Amino acid sequence: MGVESVLHPSLIVPVGHVEPVPRRVRGMVDGHVVFDTRRALYVWEWAGYPQYCVPRDDLVEASLIDDDRTEHLGAGPARRHSLRVRDAVREGAAWVWHDGAPEAVRGTVRFRWSALDAWLEEDEPVYVHPRSPYARVDALRSSSRVRVEIDGVVLADAPHCVKLFETGLPTRYYLDRAHINWPLLRRTDHVTQCPYKGTTSGYWSFDGGTGPHEDILWAYDFPTVQASRIAGLAAFYNEYVDLYVDGTLLPRPTGTPGVPARAGGRRG
């Protein structure tokens, strides 16, 4: 059978790639509809995931104010705009793609994600960024035994797990909470969101002999339907712990997209 593979599929979509979005997409500010479109486009500004591009004619209760400033985004130049929704103005909230950007998106609007209060695909909320049509997330039950240590201290020892496979990221090992050594862990206020899995319900840190190891464990109590098998389970960041699978210590991943050198604000 061999040892556990630490290899995983890489991200392959080139920067500047454009594809149609086959879903109705809406953006909201203060309960008002900024745009409502069935003609959105995906554009990849980097290989990890796309952004939505919205036809300007599909703005509903909003208008754009030209900031008289051109900026270069990942896929090309774009004219920055502020967003007016009724009496409110959100500065630098959008860009209109300009000459030099991929031809299909020129003249369309790319909104800064955090400038809007809510994003919807059909009637479902979307978090952090659009889900890539080229990415998969699979959660599979597994009989692999998983042990987690830091500085020789055992934080978890589970006879089975759920392996979560996400394109471009290392395998994550979700464990039943009964097999985690909770008295050694300290709960924090950290929260992250993932467009594929939802919003975390908790993060935990470990104060070891070499100092604190912040936000190394997380859980999704109410994940998306697609990731329902990880509900109530918890996973450690492979990058920051010694993780043994079926008795073999896995090498720690390095250079994981979306995972900085120190804990916090990461996707898992």
Helices and strands as residue ranges (DSSP letters): E 18-20, E 25-29, E 32-37, E 41-46, E 49-53, G 56-58, E 63-73, E 76-85, E 88-97, G 103-105, E 109-111, G 113-115, E 118-121, E 124-125, E 137-142, E 146-150, E 153-158, E 161-166, E 172-175, G 177-179, G 182-184, E 185-188, E 193-194, E 198-199, E 202-208, E 211-219, G 225-230, E 234-236, G 238-240, E 242-245, E 248-249
